């Protein structure tokens, strides 16, 4: 059974700082890995999707990497802004669409 | 892009009543939808997989008689919480996966906050 762990559980940083969120998983036979953002009381916004054959994906100030052999993924956020404050979730996907989520990292970027 | 519309966004109901949550795929056909539940300060947990025209597949520990799922068409899946109790209060959210050529992704509804009083 796939288990997903995210570290840290919460992170508070000053505006402008670069930061890294970590995600680890127990079963390396994954189909894909996705990072989501969730604002309080809201649904999920997809940030980056990395297919099993890929090593990283980039979108703007975000970069996600995937190392299947070590069971790890990182989400790098450059030049953080207060608007980046949210809960970040990593999820492992199967070929038929089922997602297993980590417990999330609550990010607070203060001005 | 592909959109899943989920309604209602919030609902408050009395204990013992039933609540229906709808998810509609607006510009694509969703043969499969996934229903997740999120308790406060916890992550999303898959409840069941909904397949158009067939019975849903429930995850271990999820009562299928309590959480009725219907996926009668390629654009609509519903989750009915029957005889709701305060412990059913949670955030429910649906998801569909998309395959378009080389692209693969997920789209989520906006979620339903259920409060049972």
HADDOCK unambig.tbl for C-alpha pairs under 7 A between the chains (distance, minus, plus):
assign (segid A and resid 42 and name CA) (segid B and resid 110 and name CA) 6.22 0.50 0.50
assign (segid A and resid 42 and name CA) (segid B and resid 111 and name CA) 6.61 0.50 0.50
assign (segid A and resid 43 and name CA) (segid B and resid 109 and name CA) 6.54 0.50 0.50
assign (segid A and resid 43 and name CA) (segid B and resid 110 and name CA) 4.29 0.50 0.50
assign (segid A and resid 43 and name CA) (segid B and resid 111 and name CA) 5.33 0.50 0.50
assign (segid A and resid 44 and name CA) (segid B and resid 108 and name CA) 6.36 0.50 0.50
assign (segid A and resid 97 and name CA) (segid B and resid 97 and name CA) 5.47 0.50 0.50
assign (segid A and resid 101 and name CA) (segid B and resid 43 and name CA) 6.52 0.50 0.50
assign (segid A and resid 101 and name CA) (segid B and resid 44 and name CA) 6.16 0.50 0.50
assign (segid A and resid 102 and name CA) (segid B and resid 43 and name CA) 6.38 0.50 0.50
assign (segid A and resid 103 and name CA) (segid B and resid 42 and name CA) 5.97 0.50 0.50
assign (segid A and resid 103 and name CA) (segid B and resid 43 and name CA) 4.46 0.50 0.50
assign (segid A and resid 104 and name CA) (segid B and resid 43 and name CA) 6.55 0.50 0.50
